[in-house]
Structures are given as structure tokens and as C-alpha cells.
Amino acid sequence: CNNCDIEILDCLTPRHDIERFGMLLVGSIKHADVLLVTGIVNKKCKPILKKLYEQMPKPGFVIAIGTCAAGRGMFHNTYIVDEAEPLDKVIPVDAYIPGCPPKPEAIIDGIVKLIKKVREKK
């Protein structure tokens, strides 16, 4: 349904200003520290996600945003997700941000918590 994507875009607006936490959009996965994943992980998405994850610089982090990325969400009884799996069955996930869709504040909070978790490990 792409509602999670819309909420991520809202995080980039001046109202929420996610860039103040050091989060910037980059043009290539090869320059990304964090991969935000929304939506269901169906048969077509699996190889693409695996390839993207492999191309990320290490250590790279993955955040599952929304109920669909964490499981199969609102589409759980439809044909499109017959072979769908939760994201963490396809690639490692470092943080989950629940909601359908999660509010921008929840997305920012989840990202900030991941940043703190990473800094504590250093």
C-alpha cells in the first residue's frame, strides 16, 4: 500500500527533520550504512533484497519498518504473499519499527535507538 514509504518521506520534511540525527538519503546502496525496508518480502523481492544487503558496506544495518516488513501484514491472506516471509528470514534485521503505518515519530525514534545501540557497541 506504500503508506510506510509516505511516512518515511514525512520524516525528511522540515517538520520532522531526520537529517538532524545524521540520516541522509544516498543515491547508491554502496554508500548506505542503513537499509530501511518496508512492505512484504515476496518471492520477487527476496533475491533483490539479498543482493542489496550484500552490496552494503559492512557493518551495515537493516531496519524493518511497518507490520508488513516484520511479517506479512494486512496482505497475509492474499495470493501475492503465498511465498512471502518476514524480512528477518531473508536478511538480518537490526531493528523493527511496528505500525501500519508507523508514525514519523516512531520511525525517528527507532532509528535513533539503533544509532545509540551501535555507538554503545563501539
Backbone hydrogen bonds, N-H to C=O, Kabsch-Sander energy under -0.5 kcal/mol:
donor,donor_aa,acceptor,acceptor_aa,energy
6,I,2,N,-1.7
7,E,3,N,-1.9
8,I,4,C,-2.1
9,L,5,D,-2.3
10,D,6,I,-1.9
11,C,7,E,-1.3
12,L,8,I,-0.7
12,L,9,L,-1.2
13,T,10,D,-1.3
16,H,10,D,-0.5
16,H,13,T,-0.9
17,D,13,T,-3.3
18,I,11,C,-2.2
20,R,17,D,-1.7
21,F,18,I,-2.0
22,G,19,E,-2.1
23,M,18,I,-1.1
24,L,22,G,-0.6
31,H,28,S,-1.9
32,A,29,I,-1.5
35,L,61,F,-3.0
36,L,34,V,-0.6
37,V,35,L,-0.5
37,V,63,I,-2.8
39,G,65,I,-0.5
41,V,85,E,-0.6
42,N,40,I,-0.9
46,K,42,N,-1.7
48,I,44,K,-0.6
49,L,45,C,-2.9
50,K,46,K,-2.3
51,K,47,P,-2.1
52,L,48,I,-2.5
53,Y,49,L,-2.7
54,E,50,K,-2.2
55,Q,51,K,-1.6
56,M,52,L,-0.9
56,M,53,Y,-0.7
61,F,33,D,-2.6
63,I,35,L,-2.7
64,A,95,A,-2.6
65,I,37,V,-3.2
65,I,63,I,-0.7
66,G,64,A,-0.6
66,G,97,I,-3.4
67,T,99,G,-2.1
70,A,66,G,-1.5
71,G,67,T,-1.7
73,G,67,T,-0.7
75,F,72,R,-1.2
76,H,73,G,-1.5
78,T,75,F,-2.0
81,V,78,T,-1.3
82,D,79,Y,-1.5
84,A,81,V,-1.5
85,E,41,V,-1.9
87,L,69,A,-2.3
89,K,86,P,-2.0
90,V,87,L,-2.2
91,I,87,L,-2.4
94,D,62,V,-2.6
95,A,62,V,-1.4
97,I,64,A,-2.9
100,C,101,P,-0.9
106,A,103,K,-0.6
107,I,103,K,-2.1
108,I,104,P,-2.8
109,D,105,E,-2.3
110,G,106,A,-2.4
111,I,107,I,-2.2
112,V,108,I,-2.7
113,K,109,D,-2.4
114,L,110,G,-1.8
115,I,111,I,-2.4
116,K,112,V,-2.5
117,K,113,K,-2.4
118,V,114,L,-2.5
119,R,115,I,-2.4
120,E,116,K,-2.2
121,K,117,K,-1.2
122,K,118,V,-0.9
122,K,119,R,-0.6
